[in-house]
Structure formats: structure tokens, C-alpha cells
Amino acid sequence: MAFGQPRIEFKNNAQMRTMHEAGLVLSRALDAAVAAAVPGVTSKHLDDVFAAVLNEAGAKSNFLGYHGFPATICTSVNEEVVHGIPGSRVLQDGDIISIDGGAIVNGWHSDSARTVIVGNADPEDQRLSDVTHAAMWRGIAALATGTHVGDIGAAIDDYVSSVPGKPLGILEDYVGHGIGSEMHMAPDVLNYRTNHRGPKIKPGLCLAIEPMLVRGSIDTAVLDDDWTVVTTDAKRSCQWEHSVAVHEKGIWVLSAPDGGAEHLLPLGVTPVPIP
């Protein structure tokens, strides 16, 4: 602790390369879970599919057992924002589901989330997912070009506010975070603009950037399972997330096979592999 603030863990290149190994396993596991998200399957089936990829790779889940969490992924459906527990719920045509998972390789963590619309999409749900996805990449680009962690939330907020159409809400109760030798570490990564600039962006900083947007009010509540977070107005929600590393030469998206090139190059940012 320094001046009452949690210490930020800065990683060396070898540690970040191991985090990228964990991110690659995680990406494959999410690929499998996303492909399995079709009408008629249970959310528990997605968890089983995801876990099988981790097991085959010899990686560990950082979700299973975390403060007692009973699964390897969070499956948050429709009005469920985050931390939904996989179970017997059967996915229906038109559901929107956020799949959030993580992996550990040799003690180093990765964390990533994707949103899937099951079957036929409501255009407004598709817009919600598209805007959230694009906002995440604006936040990641800001990590490459900014000076302080607060620049990430400002970029996300500015983008979401600029999108034409009905305004979308940016969740404030839950935010991104540092990641490394643990899944959740300092600093917090806000998804909205504030007067607080946050810590300086320096090589060795690794962050999980995860905007969560809703179609209605940003007010939330936690269900009786003590995990599942829902919108109080039952409006639908969305989450996208990547783990990203800052090193001496630039940034690299740890949970993307191409380091984020596909989505960052159009934003003027060229991701650089970790030396």
C-alpha cells in the first residue's frame, strides 16, 4: 500500500508472455463456448464445453472456486449483467448471453468475455452488443495512446455517448481491473469519464478492460444466489472484455490470438508482440 492505495503489480516480459499463453487457451475455450451457444442447450453445457478446452490444455480455471463460485465461466443471460451461474437454464431463440471466463497458466491469469445472441437477434440487442464491443476496443486503443488509466474510461464513455440512436447506459457498479498473478488486482479500470485520472500507464501494466452496457437503467441488484447481478428494470445487458499488456514497445491484447490487430489497426493503433 502507498498513500492508502493498493500497490500495482508490474510484470516483466517473460511473465506477460506467460499471460499471453493463458490468454490463447482462454480464447480457444471461449471460441468453443460461443459455438455451443445455440437454442435448446443449457448454460451448464457451455460451462462443460469451456472446461474441456482448459483441461485439454493443462490450464486451470481462475473462476472455479473463486470466493466459492461454482463454475468455470459466468453465463449472464438477458437482464443478467454479470456473474450469472451456469445451470439448467435452457437458452432460447433471441436470448443475449455474456460468457465470461478465465484461465491460469503457470500461475499467471487471463480474463475475457464475449457476448452472443442466440439464434435470431433483436436489432436493438445486436446494436447493444456491437456498441459494447466497439467501446471496448476504444478503451484498449486509449491504453496505447493515453497517459493515465482514466483515459480508458473517458474513451469508452465518449464513444458510447456519440453513438446515434437511443442512449445506452454504462454500468458503474462493476468495472475492469488489473490482472497478473491474481485475477482481480489494482487498479480499478472505470468504463466512464471522471475527474480522477488514475495511475500512470507504464510498461508492465496489465489490465482487464470490460465495458458493461445496458438498454435501460444502470441500477442493479444481486439475486439470492449472492452472485448473479441483474438490471432492476429487467432491460437487457451486455459485456465484452479483453486482458491487455503494456510493454516497452507498445501494447498487446493477451486474450486475442492476433494481439488485437484486427480491431486496433482501424483505430490507428498497431499492437506489438511482447519482446
Secondary structure, DSSP 8 states (H G I E B T S, - for coil): -BTTB-------HHHHHHHHHHHHHHHHHHHHHHHH--TT-BHHHHHHHHHHHHHHHT-B-SSTTGGG--SSEEEEETTEEE----SS-B--TT-EEEEEEEEEETTEEEEEEEEEE-SS--HHHHHHHHHHHHHHHHHHHHHHH-SBTHHHHHHHHHHHHHSSSS--EE--SS-EEE-SSSSSEEEEE-SS--S---SB--TT-EEEE--EEESS---EEE-TTSS-EEETT---EEE-BEEEEEETTEEEETTSTTTTHHHHGGGT-------
